[in-house]
Structure formats: structure tokens, C-alpha cells
């Protein structure tokens, strides 16, 4: 006998959570393991419980639903439930199964749930194809361009940290991780330096070395140590290496 699918419901509105609970009642083989009111609670529930399905609102306190997915890295079994249509494209980029616009009917809910249940136990490449078809076939939803990243979400040692981009001094590559340095604090994040660089404002964050991204406002001065090597001296006292190509990238900002 198959185990019931474990479900997490995340929405800051009690009425919305109760509606999902009611809509789930006609369906067998499902077990609600957690209800969350904030994005941080949702991150903790997903990380701890590893549910099969997540019903996730977008506009929530502390972290948005999109940030919850970015923080947890979850890429399966997520159905967004929201009153805002402008995040649809980003939601499907994050591998959402479906995107329910409030108010939605039991029938529309059933369709999304059916789609999610079919994708739970099938190979990931097939699931990816199904989600792509859902994204391209979504009628009538126009997605706005997402704003430049204003904060970095880091899940480190069981805690979720929200670090404003303005506070970051530099970011350092460490094997399969990056170290984010802000003042005297640092956090480890599972992500490549190149992937993060692509998300950041190139006028503010400059690749000064293959292993370092410099936040330009944190720069105090440059210190020459050899013909082809320099150090970036930061306002917090740290020093990071600057390669020859890195110096060429940073020069226009120093004029």
C-alpha cells in the first residue's frame, strides 16, 4: 500500500489555508504535515519535512514564495496559490507545477492537484517537460520582469539569513560553495560564483579575480604588490586579490 503524499500549505491568510484544506478533503492519499504563515516557516518546514507537495503563496511575511523556492532549492511538487498574476513566468522558471490565481474553484484546484500527483513519482526529465508545457500553455498571464536582486537569501546551519545586497563587501568561491562576507560576518551558500554573478548588478559587483566578486562601494583603495597583481583594500579592513583582467574590469569604475 502506497504511503500518503505529505503536503505543506504555506499562506499568511488563515482563510486561504482553510480553503486549501477543504479542497483537499475529497482527495484520498494526502496528509497535511504542516501549515505555515510566513516564508521563513515554509523554508523550515520544507527543509525538515521534505514534503511531496507544497501549496505556496507568493506574498508572505519575511520571505516571498519565490524566495522560499530559491532558498530551499526545491524543484518539484510546488503549486503556487496567489492573487498576483505577474509572477507566473518566474514561478515556472523555478519549476512550479501550476499557478493558481485567487479566487480559484474546486475544479481548477483539482486540475492542479492531479497534475502534481502525476509528476511526483515520474523521472525528472519527464517532469521537466510537463512543467515546460504548463508554462508555455498558460493562457492570459503576462509576467513582469523581476527587479534586480536586492537581498541574498542564505540557508546556513539550519537557519535562513536575509542579507541586504548593500551590506555585502565581497563574495568568495570555496569549491562547490561561496562565502558571502558582510562586515565581520560571513555565510556559506551552495551556489557557484558564476551563477550568483549572473543575478547581480554588474555595475555594483565586479569579478576582480576568478575566485572573488567585489562589491564596488566596499572598495577603499588598490594596493600594488607586483607587476601583474594588486590587492583590493576594503573599508572593513579585508584585502582580496585582483587579477590583471580584474583590474581592467574595475578601472572604468575608478575614473
Secondary structure, 3 states (H helix, E strand, C coil): CCCCEEEEEECCCHHHHHHHHHHHHCCCCEEEEEEECEHHHHHHHHHHHCCCEEEECCCCECCCHHHHHHHHCCCCCEEEEECCCCCHHHHHHCCCCEEEECCCCHHHHHHHHHHHHHHHCCCHHHHHHHHHHHHHCCCCCCCCCCCCCCEEEEEECCEEEEEEHHHCCEEEEECCEEEEEECCEEEEECCCHHHHHHHCCCCCEEEEECCEEEEHHHEEEEEECCCCCEEEEECCCCEEEECHHHHHHHHHHHC
